[in-house]
Amino acid sequence: MDAKLAGGSDRARALALFVTVVEAGSFSAAARTLALTPSAVARAVDRIEARLGVRLLLRSTRALTLTAEGQAYLLAARRILADLDDAEQQIADQGSPRGRLRVSAALSHGRLCVVPLLGDFARAYPHILIDIALTDTLVDVAAGQADVAVRFGPLADSALTARKIGQSGRVIVAAPDYLARHGMPAVPEDLHAHNCLNFSFRRAEPTWPFRRDGGDFTLCVEGGIVANNGETLGQLAAAGVGVARVGRFSVEREIADGRLVALLEDYNPGDIELIHAVFVGGAHLPARVRVFVDFLAERLAG
């Protein structure tokens, strides 16, 4: 073996041995962990100190105490060993991505669009454990609450990486039986005579946008029920409760089945919500995150 390679391997072992000694608290305890004799462990620490020319540990009959140089060496050793583990994991992941992948997605979009894709992803990557949470609460990806979060609309400025994986327009819908009872709105202003179902988010405005003759305007609408997700509003509309304006993805099936009718499409402003996958990027991006984001972008782009 090349002398430099052998030296690098020996130093990595020495770093790991030193960390084990400090964490175990004694040469004898470290020896049991490493399957060595206490004298062999002590000699290994002596060799490290001799090579560095400094004392790393103060020995007594009761305990081992780190010197200032020992504390610095311990911190460096832990960092180097962690970097080695990360590098090896990344190389291993290139062949077969593995590990737990924590995914956060909004309730409606997650249930209707993301969850149905997970079977195909699991079959393609059997060594990845998918841990998905559906919630309309924004999780803190930067703080490690999720590896990937699927987000709608404008994104807040942050150090996170965001990749567009799709988009969704909005549509106004009502059930045929509701329209038979209350009439078909011909122009946006006709909605004043209808039960308009709205979102309950604080940021949600009680207005709906429209476009007429190339100009955009908004119309105040009112109704008897509000909800915190588009799927619920779509279900209420399909049940004949009222008129709803929701993401098209959440009612595509009902429109195709005839359970809902798209309204006022000539006045649709064409507003689009972009859908992003948000994650911590950088040189150490785990392969399981990369392949999942690639998968979502491919499957949801349409």
N, C-alpha and C positions, 0 to 999 in steps of 0.2 A: 504493500500500500504506500502511496506517496506520503512522504514525511509530513507535509502540511496537512493532508487529510487526516492522518493519524493523530497529529497534534490537536486538530480541531475537534475530533471525536473525543479525545481524552479530556479536553477542557470542558466539553459539554457534560461529560460524566462527572467531572469534578464540580461543576456548578450544581448539578442535580444532587450530588452527595452533600455538598455544603448546605443547601436549602433543607434537605432532609434532617441533617444534624440539628440545625437551628429549630426547626419545627418540632422535632422529637424531644429536644431539651437535654439530651445526653448522648454520649457515644454509644452506650449500651442499647438504648432505645432505638437509635438510628440503625445500629448493627442488626437488630431483630427485623426491622423493616427492609433492610437491604440484603439480608441473608449473608452478612459478613461477620467477622469477629470484631469486638470493640477495638482491639489493637490495630486491626487493618483500617478501620474508620479513622482512628486517631492519626495514624501514619499518613493517610490521604490528606487530612486537614493540614498536617505539618508540611507536606509537599506544596500545597497551595500557598501557605504562608511563606515558605522558602522562596517559591517562584516570584511572589509579589514583593517580598522583602518587608512585610509589615505583619503585625499581629492582628488577627481577625477575631479570635476568641480568647477570653480570659478563663482559664480552667480553675475550678475549685472542687473540693470533694462533694459539694452539694449541687452546684449548678454551673452552666456555661453562660458567660456574659459576653455580649457583642461589644467590641470596641467601636469607635466612630468609623474606622476603616471597614470593620466587619459589617456594620449597618449599611454602608454604601455598597459594599460588595454584594450583600444579600439583595438589596433593591435591584441592582444591575442583573444579578443572576436570575431573579424571578422574571424580569422583563425579557431577558434573552431567551429563557426557556419558553415563555409564553409566545414569543415571536416564532420560535422554532415549531411549536405546536401548531400555530396558525398557518405557517408555511406548509407544513406537512399535510394539514387538513385541506388546504386549498388544492394542493397537488392531487390528493386522494379524491377530492370532490370532482375534479375534472373528469375522472373516469366514471364515477358513479356518485352523483350528488346525494348527500345523506344528511340526517339530523332532523331536529324538530323545526318546523316552519310555522311561525305564529302569524296568522292573517286576520286583519280586521276589515270588515266591510259593513256598509249601511244595511239596515234591515231589509228593505224592499229589494234593492239591487242585489244584495248578497243572496237572498233566498231565490230570486227569480233568475239571476244571470250568472253569479259566481258559483254557488253550490252545485248547480247541474253540471258544471265542468270538472268538478273535483275528481269524479270517478275516472275520467280519461287521464287526468294528471297523475293520479295515484298509480294507475296501470303503467304509465310511462316512466314513473320514478318511484319504484316500490320501496326504496330505502329512505324516502323522505316521509316523516310523520307530520301530517297536516293538522294544525291546531287552529281552527277557525272560530272567530267570535263575531256574531252579528249584532251591531249596536249603532245607533245614530249619535252616540257620544263620541267625540273626537278623542282617540287614544293618543298618547304621547309616544310617538315612534322614536324620537331622539332619546327619550329616557328609557327605552328598552321595553315598552309595553307591548310592542308588536314588531315583527320583522318587516312586514309589508302591510300598508293600509290603502284601501281603495277609497279615493276621495272624489267628490263631485264639486264642480264649480271652481271659483277663484281660490287660489292657494295663498296662505299667509307666507310672508317672507321667512325663510329659515335656511339652515345649512343642509337640510335634507335634499335628497335627489328625487325628482319627480319625472315620471315618464308617462306620456299620454298613451292610454290603452283603449280609448273609445270616446264616444260622445252620444248625447241623447237630446232629442228635441222634446218639446212639450206639446200637448194636445188637450183640447177641451172636449169632454165626453159626457154623454147621458144615455140612459137606457131607453129603448124604444117605447116601453110602456109609460115611462115618465113623460116622454115627449108627446105621447098620445093624450095624456091627461093635461099637460101644461102648455103644449104648443112648441113648435120648432123655432128657436131664435133665428131671425134672418140677419140681424145686425147686432153688433156688440151691445148697444143700448138696451136691447130686448132682455138682457140678462138681469136687469133691475126687477123683472117680474118673476125671477126664478130663485130657487133655493141653491145658492152657490156654496159648495163645500170647500173649505180652505185649510191651509196648514196652520198648526198651532205654534210654530217656531217663533221665537221673539223677533228674529230677523225677517220673518215673513210679512210682507205688506198685504193689506186687504184690498189690493188692486191687481188687476190682470192687464198685461200689455197687449196692444193690438197695433196693426198697421193698416192705414187706409190712404189710398192715393199716394203712396210713397212716403207718408208721414207716420211717425210712431206716436201713440198716445196710450194713456192708461185709463182704466175704468174701475171705480170703486164697486165692489160686489159684496153682498151679504148673504149669510145662510145660517142654518140652525145647528151645524155640526162642524167642529174643527178636529184635526187629527195630526199626529206627528210624523206620518209617513204616507207616501203616495199610494202604496198598495192598499192601505185601509180606505183612502178616499176613493180609489177605483172600485173597491168592493161595494162601498156605499152607493156609488153611482150605478153600478150594475144591478144593485138591489132596488133601484128606482127611487132612491131617497132624494137625489138632486143632481146638480151639474158640478163637475170637477175639472180642474186643470192640473194635469199631472205629467210626469215623465212618460214619454211614449212607450218606453220599454216595459213599464208596469201594467199597461193595458193592451199591449199588442194582441195577445191571445183573445181577449174579450172582444176586441174590434173585429178580428178575423172571424170569430164565431157568431158575430151579430148580436152579442149581448150588450155591446156598447156602440154608439154611433159618434163619429168625430164631428164636431160642430164648428161653424164659423172658420173653416179652413182658409177661406179667401182673405180673412183678416189676421191670419197667423203671422206674428212678427218674425218667425223663423229664428227665435232665440235658441241657442245651443248651449248646453252644459257640457263642458269637457270632463272626462273621467281620467283620473291619473292614478298610477300606482306610486306610492310615496314610501321611501326606504332610506336607510343610511348607506350612502354610496361610498366610493373611494376604492383604494387599491386592495383592501381586504374584504371586498364584497363576497359573501359566501356563495358558492355555486348554486345552492338550493334557492337562494333569493333570486339570483340571475335567471335561472331556468323558469321559475314561476312567473316572474314579470314578463319574460319573453312569451310564455304560454298565454298569459292573459292578453297581451298585445295582439297576438295572432288570432285568438278566438273571439275577442270582443271588438276588434277593429271594425267589423261590419255593422 
